[in-house]
Amino acid sequence: MESDKYITIVPVEYPRNRQQFIRPPDEYSDFPQNRNWPHTRAVRTESSTMRRKELKRSLEHKRSHNHSLNDPIQLCSKPIISAPLAFQTAPKPKKNPLSVYIYTMADIVLHMDIEDANTTTISDLVDIIIQQKNLGLSRIAKNIFTIWMKSNVLEIQLKPHHKLLTVFQKWSSLEEKYCIQTKKIIFKEPILSFQRNVFFPRKDEEKIKDQKIIELLYAEAKYNVLQGRYPVEVNHCLMLASLQCRIELGPNNLQQYTSSFFRDNRERFLPSHLYKSWSSWLNLDRKSTPHSRLADHLKHIQITGSDRRLYHKYLECCYMLPFYGCAFFHGQIEQPVRGLMSLINHKDIPIYIAVNTEGVYILDCVENSLLLGLKYQDFSWEFAKPSQEDNDHCLPCIFLQFLVLENGTRVSKILQVFSKQAVMIDALIACFVEDFRHKLAMNEYDDVDRTGGFEHISVGDGSQIPLAHLFRSEPQSRLCNKLNKLTLATFDEDGMLVYNNCLCYTDYLFIVC
């Protein structure tokens, strides 16, 4: 305690029947809160009485001076003596930060401690990721990448305003709403993934020069190829695998890597669906196996160029795939009836419904092949929900309608796609179609015949489904579709049902978009 200060202890009489904690007089409320009062006995003396009066006058003068200055805080609200713990207001406990792990396709995991998880948005997380020096991303990466929440049964691209903790807490209900629950499927905990934004146009991606961004795009494209989400032919796979070998194994003597090496590392370089053929499964022809063909391919070609150029080359090969950059949804379609065995074992075909900025694609999950590819200018669609929504065996669906030439006659085909995620598919298609119409009005598309309007045909129960625009090119000439593997309804130009292969519209309510 400093020598020029002193403490005066003033004995005060209080009623003894008070139950609450005793507060000191108001005139002493300007004293500091945590003052260490000496445990001495107070003795009334004349000098102490004079000092008390002088102290009281000085405090009253100070109070009047504070009033004259219009001080917003006139008196100290804190008590002189610390109250017992039972009477004190406990400070709010500081929340522990939420540990978050965000995965990238380039085998980099980002660990973050979020202080306020209740208010942190996806846009905030993307900003933090881009600022990470280890990634070395530029600001334009915010338009190219975003946060996805993914599990083994559901993948959702989160919107910028979404709050991370809120979505995570609702994830179980989202899986229950949008996923088919069976005993064979074990739902796993979701993860956060930093990957390509499905709304980012491919033509803008082709102009990117930033090396770090290109590396992340390459890693994601490679993942989709190896997982079979980008079903490609064998020769195309070998070219992509050769570029990957050159990038990851280096330029020195690639011929040293034998067929045995690629057989042991086939999951690293080759998609698994290449091994589903009968001959490779029984090893009847060892030279025709994918890993043998890859080793032989590397012996006869020479891949040169910098890593930057090789990344570009790999992506350029992927840009040729119409379903590049898609969001993937789980669904199923009816299997065409062919013979008596089809009637006995007539199961639906599990599929991916892939949607990107250019169109919708139906991918066979069993054979890893493209069944149907439709550009937005080539089809129309409708979302329908089952009339018996409580029946778990009745799924929502999307009807895809498109024009084809059949025996020289233009007819309309309709495909029914079943999926519990149909409402999300419908919303994403509607968003891209609206963007397409906007660009169409701005004359950014030159291949569309704008003289053709929207026609309509009836689908049996009086429901009207709009047909797509008419085009200068032949219907469906751009994509090679395997219509023989699809169960389709066929209508002529007058809207009359020509052929209906096991489609039932009466069980569904059409939702006109």
C-alpha positions, 0 to 999 in steps of 0.5 A: 500500500502506498504511504500517501494513502490511508484507510478509515474504518467506519463502524456502522450499525445495521439491523440484525434481522436482514437476510440479504448481504449487507451493502455499504453506504452510498457515500463510500461507493467510489472506493475500489472494489477489491480493496484489502481492508485491514482486520483492525479494530475501529476506535472512536476518537476525536481525530478520526471523527474529524477525518470522517467529516473531511472525507465526507465533505470531499466526497460530496464535493466530488459528486457535485463536480461530477454532476456538473460535468454531466458524467454519464456514469455518476456513481460506481455501481460496483460494491466496495467489498466483494460479495460472497460467491452465493450472491455474485453473478457468475460470469458467462462461461467461455465456449470452447472452440469447435474443431473442424476438419476440412478435406481437399481432393489433394490429400490436404486436411485443414484443421480450424478452431471456430470460436463462434460456430453458431454464427460462422457461415460457409462464406466465412469458412471459404475466406479463411481457407483461401487465406491459408498460406499453405494452399497459396490460393488467390482470391478468384478461388472463392468463385471456383471452390466452395464447401460440401458436406458429404457422407456415403449416401448424401452430398450437398453443396452448402450455400454461402449463407448456410451456418455450418453448425446448423447444417451439421445438427440437421444432417440426420434428418436430411439423410432420413428425408433424401436417402433410402434407408435399408439394412445394408446401408450404414450411414457414416458421419459426414465430412466437409470437403473443399471442392469445385462449385457446381455453378462455376461454368466450364468455359470460365474454368478453361481460362484459369492460369493459377497453378494452385487452383489447377492442381486442386481441379486436377486432383478432383477430376482424377478422383471422379475418374478413379471412382467411376463417376466419370465413366470413360472408355478404356483408351481414354482411361489409359491416356489419363492414367499415363498423364497421372503416372508422368505427374506423380512418378516423375519423368525419369524412365517410366518404362521401368514400371512393369505390369506387376507394379500397376497391378499392385497399385491399380486403385491408384491409377485405374478405375475399378470398373475396367476390371469387371470384364469376364476375361480379366476377372478369370485372368484368361488373357493377361496381356489384355488386363488394364494394368498390362495395357497401361505398362505397354502404353507407357513403353510406346509413348513419350510424355514431355512437358512441365507439370503445369502443362501436364495438369492442363492436359489432364483437365483438357481430356476431362473437359471433353466429357459432357458430365464434367463438373456435375453434382451427383444424385442417387436414383434408379430407373426401371429395367427394360423387360427382355424375355422371361428372365427379366420378368422373374428378376425385374429390379430397378437399375441404380444410377447417378443423376449428374447435373451441371451447367450444361445438361443432365446425364443418367449414369449406370452405376453397375456398368459405369456407362453413360445411358442418356445425356441431355443438354438443357435446350434438348429436353423438358422436365417435370417433378412429380411426387407419389400420391401415397407419400406415406408409402416408402416404396413410392418414390418421388420422380423426375420425368425427362422428355426429349425428341428423337428420330425413330424410323425417320419420324420425330417422336417424343420420349419420356424417361421416369427417374425415381429418386428421394433426392428428386426435389433437389434435382428439380431445384438445380435443373430449374436454376440452370435452365433459368440461367440458360434462358437468360443467356438465350435472351442475351444472344449468347447461344447461337445454335438454338432455333428461336423461331420454335416455341414451346409445344405441349403433348398429353401424357394419358391423364390430361397432364400437359408437359412442355416439349423442348425447343426445336433445333436446326440440328437433328434431335439428340445428335450431339450425345450418343444415348443408349436408349435400348437400355432405358424404359421409355414412353413414346409419343408422336407429334400429335401427342398420342401415346405410341408405346408405353413400356411399364410407365405408370403416370396415374400414381404421381402428382405432377408439380409444374415448375 
